[in-house]
Amino acid sequence: MLSVVCDGRPLQPGYKLHLERGIGRYAKHLLSEFYDLLGPEHLSVLVRDNLPDPELPLDIPRLAVGYAPGWLPIGKRLISEHLLSKRRLADAWRLGRPVHFFSHLDAPARPGSPTVVTVHDLIAQRLKHLYLEDKSPLRFNLERWLETRCLGRARAIIADSQATKRDVVELYGVDPAIIEVVYLAVSPQLRPVDDPARVAEVLGRHGLAGGEPFFFYVGGIDQRKDLGSLLEALAILREQGLAHRLALAGKIKQDKQYPKLRAAVERLGLQESVRELGFVEDQDLPALFTATAGFVYPSLYEGFGLPPLEAMACGAPVVAVGSSSVPEVVGDAGWLVPPGDAAALAEAMAALLTQPGAADDLRDRGRRRAASFSWQRAAQSVLAIYREVAGEP
């Protein structure tokens, strides 16, 4: 029977920032499905020995790997991490067990075989002009070079979307025949909240009870998220006399782009309109999605775009930028606007405030669209890839 090793490090607190982001959700849901489909006797996880144990069933065997100290220069640290994980996985590769790295950012530069690597996005390469603003070109290029050496040696590559698959082929010349697109899905707990008391309690705790309707955004605030266009759209709505607020969820104060965000808020006079919620626990998200006038996602580039799908699953009408992978996810269930177009963004948001019928239609279509994505189906597709690279029927 098929036996596999998966990278459990994205579920360990302190391993990069994966746990709180999309890579962590990806690892969590796939491993949960694999546990049911394979059983612990055919599933092992790679972990780092200086970090807390991942929240996984204890009967799943752990393969503990060492780590490079943080005082090493970035290049030596990355190389050391790659060598350490490769050494720990040598037996699995020797036995022909597929090893799956849930992000190409975490794979050794020269992995053994058979290796499966997921590429969520190549955003830094596509939007290089944005990410070189405050970095050394030498360090930036070294990091990208080390991150992508694994692509040439992987037996199979999983891409989150057709857009990401195109990027892998165009930027690195990888044979498209070894790249499979496997769409993500949302947690079953993400669904509309029918209990008004629960919604009111969550809104009150986050300072959103009563008053004006609010738009909602959850995610990072780095350059490509284009929060600037969203703030400009809010200012346009204010000029039109449309009452509104914006709730921002996420650990944004630690981001180096935060001072620029605050400066834009003050320049546009939106201090009373923007509410910073900080990190929002998963159990509060359904109520916020349910209550919002609209989930707005102005991101210029996404490898998949999980937040809009999560919003649709909870019945929030979605306005998003129609570029990269987002149209694959949203389809005709959301209002798509051109990238960087604050006026078009404001027009869509105004429609949600002034046309209840249009908003309700998007809510219905969004729920149906989100239901068509499934973690169980994703896991079964990934297992089929494992079997293929292992030469099993």
N, C-alpha and C positions, 0 to 999 in steps of 0.2 A: 504494500500500500504506500501511497505517496507520503513522504515525510519532508517537512520544510523548516527552514529557519527564517524568522522575520526579525526585522530591526525593531526592538522594543524601546530604544532610547528616546524616541519622540514622546513617549508617555512618562518619562522621568522628569520631575520638577528640576529645573536648572540646566537641562540639556538644551542649549540655545534658547529659542523662544517658542519651540514647537508645540508644547503642551497646550498653550492658550490660543493657538492659531489653527489654521486649516490642516496642517500636517498632523497635528495631534489628533484632531477629529478623524482624519483619514485612518490613522493607525488604530485608534480605539475601535472604530466600527468594523474594520476589516478583521482585526484580531478576534473580536467578539464572534463574528460569523465563522471564522476559521475554527474557533474552539468548538462550535456546535457541529461543523461539517467534518472536521478531521479528528477531533478529540485530542487531549493533551499528550497522548502517546506518540502522536505524529506531528507535533508542533513544538518548536523551541523558539526562544526569543533572545536576541542579543541585548545586553544591558551594560551600562557603565558602572564600575564597582564603587565609585566614590559618590554616587547619587542615590536618592531614595528609590526604593523598589517601585516599579510601575504598578498601577492598580489593575492587576490581572490575576486570574485564578492562580493560587499558589502551586497547583499541580502542573502548571506549564513550566518545563525546565528552563532555567536561565543560563545563558552563556556569558559570564562576566568578563569584560574587557577592561584593561587599564586605560589610563588617560595621560595626556601630555600636560605638564604644569603650565599655568597661565602666563608665567613670566617669560616663556620662550617667545621669540619673534613669531609673527603670524605664519610665515612660510614654514618654519621648522615645526611649529605646533600642528599645522594641518597635515604635514607629511608624517609626523609621528603618530597622529591619530589614525591615519590611513593604514600605516604599517601595523599598529597594534590590533586593529579590528581584523585586518587580513590574516594575521597570525592566529587569532582565536578561531577563525572560521575555516582554517585549513582542513580539519577533519571532515567537516560537512561537505566541502567541495570534493575532497578525495573520494567520498562515498557517493558522489553524484547527487547530493541533496540540493534542491534549489534554495538559494539564499535571496531574500527580497529586501532591498533597501527602499523604505517608503519615501525617500527623497534622494535625488541624485546628489544633493548637497552633502549627504552623509556617507556616501559610498567611497570605498578606497579607490585611489586613482587607477590601480591595476588589479581589479577583483579577479578571483578565481572563477571557475565555471562549474555548474551553471549559475549565473547571476541574473536576477531580474531587478530592474531599476525603474522607479516611478519618477517621471519628470512632471512636476506640477506647473512650472512655467519657466520661461527664460526671459523674464521681464528686464533684468539688469542689462542683458545683452541687447534687447530690442530698444530700450530707452536709455541707452548708455549716456546720452547727453544730460539726463536728469541726475544720474547717480555718480557722475564724475565731478559734480559741482564742488564738493568739499572733501574729495579723496585724492590720494596720490594715484596717478595713472598706473604707476608700476605696481603698487599693491593691488589696485582694482583688477588689473589684467592677470596678475598672478593668482588671485583668488578665483577668478572665472576659469582660468586654465586648469587649476587643480580640481575644481568642482566638476568639470566636464570630461576629464580623462576617462572616467568610467564608461562613458557612452559608447566608446569604440570597442569595448571588451564585453559589454553586457550581451547575454544570449537573447534577452527580450527586453523591450522598453515599453512601459505603460505610460500613456499620456492622458491627462485629464480631459482633453478636448481635441477636436480636429484642429483648432487654432494652435494649440501647443505642439501637436504632431507636425504641423507645417513648419513651425519654428525649428524643431529639432532637425528636420530634413534640410531646411534652407540654410541654417546657420552652421551645421556640423556635418552635413553630407551623409547622414545616417541612412541606411537602406530602409525605405518606408515599410518593407515587408516584415521587419522585426518590431515594428511599433504598433501596438494595439491601443485603441482608445477605449477607456473604461470610465464612464461618468460616475461622479460622486452622487451622494444622496443626502438626506437629512435624518436627524434622529427621530425616532417614532414619537418622542415626547414633544416634538415641535408641531403643535396643532392649535387651532383657535381656542381661546378660553371662553367658555359659555357662562362662567360664573361672574356676574357683575361685581360682586363683593371682592373677589380675588383680584380682578382688574383694578378696582378702586384702591385696594390696599397697596398693590405694587406701584401704581401711579403716585399715590400719596408719599410713599417711602422715597421715591425718586424726585419729588418736588414737581410733579406734573399734574397734580389733581386740579380739576376745575379750570377755569380760564380759557385761553385760546387753544385751538387745535394745534397739534404738534406733528412735525415731520421727524423721522427717525433715521439715524445713520449709525451703523456699528462697523468697526474696523479700524485699520491704521490710518495715519494722517501723513504718510510719506508723500513725496512729490507726485507720484503717478496717481494717487487717489483723488487729486484735483479738488480738494475742499474749497479752494479759492473760488471756483466757478459756482459751487453750491452756496457760498456766502453771498456772492454777487446776485444769485437768483433770489435769495431771501430779501436782499435790499430792493430788488425790483418788485417783489410782492408787497413790501411795505409801502413803496411809492404808489402802488395801485390800491392801497387801503385795505388789503386783505390781511386779517389778523392771523398770526401764526407764531409758532416757536420751532426751534430745532433742538432735538435731544441728541447729543453725541455720546455714544457708548464706547468704552475702550480705555486702556491705560495710555492716554495721549500726553499726559503731562511730562512723562519721561522721554518723549520723542524729541529729537533735536529740531524737528519742524514746528514744535509747539509755539515758540516765540513768534514765528511768522504767522501762525494761525491767529494768535491773540492780537497781533498788530492789525491783521485784516479785519477782525471783529470790531476793533476800536475805530479803525479808519472808516468803516461802513456804518458805524453807529448802531451795532447790533448787540451791544452788551446785555440788553434786557431780553433779547430774542433767542440767545444761544444758551442752552443748559448743558453743562458737562456732567455726565453721570458717573464717569470713571468706569472701572471694570464692573460689568453686570453679570451676575451669576446666571448660569444656563436656565435655572428654574424661573427666572423673572422675564426672560426674553419672550415667551409666548404671549404674556399679558401686554407687553410693550408693543409687540407686532400687531396684536389684535386691536389695540386702542389707537394706533397711529393713523393720522390722515393719509400718510403715504411713506413708504420706505424709499429713500432716495440714495442712489449709488452712482456718483459721478466719475468713478474710476476710469482712467484712460486705457488701462490694460489689465487683463486678468487671465490667468491660466485656466480658471474654471468660473469662479465667482459664486462661492457658496452662500454668502449673506443674502443675495436676492432670492435664492431658492428657499432658504430658511424663512424669509419673510413671506413668500408666497404660500408656503406650507401652513403658516399661521393666519392666512387670510388678509395680509397687508397688500394694498395696491402698490405696485412697484414702478418707479421711474428710474431708468438706468441709461448709461451711455451705451449705444449700440456698436461697440467695437470689440475686437479680439474675440474671446470665447463667449461673451455675455449673450449675444443673440442665440447661441446654441442652447443656453440654459433657460433664458426667459421666453424665447419663442414669441408668439403673439399674445402672451399672457401679461405683458407689461408694456409700459410706454417707453420706447427707446428714442433717445435724442442723439444728435451729433456730439463728438467729443469736444470739450472746451467751450460749448455754446451755452452761456449762462441764460441768454434770453429764451432759448428753446426749453431749458430746464425749468425756468420760471413759468413758462406757458403750460407745461405739463403739470406742474405743482398747483398752479391756479385752477386748472380744470378739476383736479381732485377736490379742491375746496369748494368749487362753485357748481359742480355737476355730480350730484350724488349718484345718479344712475350710472355714469361712466366709472366712478370709483367702485361701485358695487359689482359692475361687470368685470373689472379687473380682479377684484377679490375672488369671484367665482372661478374665473379662468386660471388664476394663479394657483388656487388649491388643486384644481384638476391637473395642471401642469406639474406641480411638485410631486403629486402622487405617482407620476409616471417614472420617477427616479427611485431606485431601490438598492439598499446596501446588500441585501441578500443576492440580488442579481449581479451586483458588482463583484461580490466575493466569489460567486460561481464562475464568472468570467476570468477572474484572476487565477483561480484554481485550475481552470482549463489551460492557462498559459504555463503554470507550473508543470502540469503534466506533459505539455509539449516539450518544454526545455529539458525535462528529465527523461524524455523518451518513453513515457508510460502511456498506455491506451486510455 
